Amino acid sequence: MVIPHLIRMNLMKKINFLLYLLTMLAISFVTLGHGTTEATDTTNQTKHLYRGSSISLEELAQVADLSSARDQKGNPVTLEEESYQVGSFTKGTVTIIPKSGKADDVITLDLKPN
């Protein structure tokens, strides 16, 4: 009678351990799902610009008026590259440098109002 009791206790421990693992797995799926929901929420997103950081043309279009792009002499230019480097910025403008260009090939754009 002692052996069946030990087998039953061992089986119960294994079942409890499996239930524990399933619970942890379920909690991790819920946590991952919640994080995905937060990441796809795009309302009131803030774009942080840092001098020297890389910015894509798509991100630039969200914060600046692409039609206002001009060179250092004020001549209009078209943005042909997919990625730029942030040179500097003020409250109303941002200066970018093409990845393939030199530091003096700067382009200035007007920022969009909030």
Secondary structure, DSSP 8 states (H G I E B T S, - for coil): -HHHHHHHHHHHHHHHHHHHHHHHHHHHHHHHHHHHHHHH--TT------TT-EEEHHHHHHHEEEEEEE-TTS-B-----SEEEEEEE-SSEEEEEETTS-TT--EEEEE---
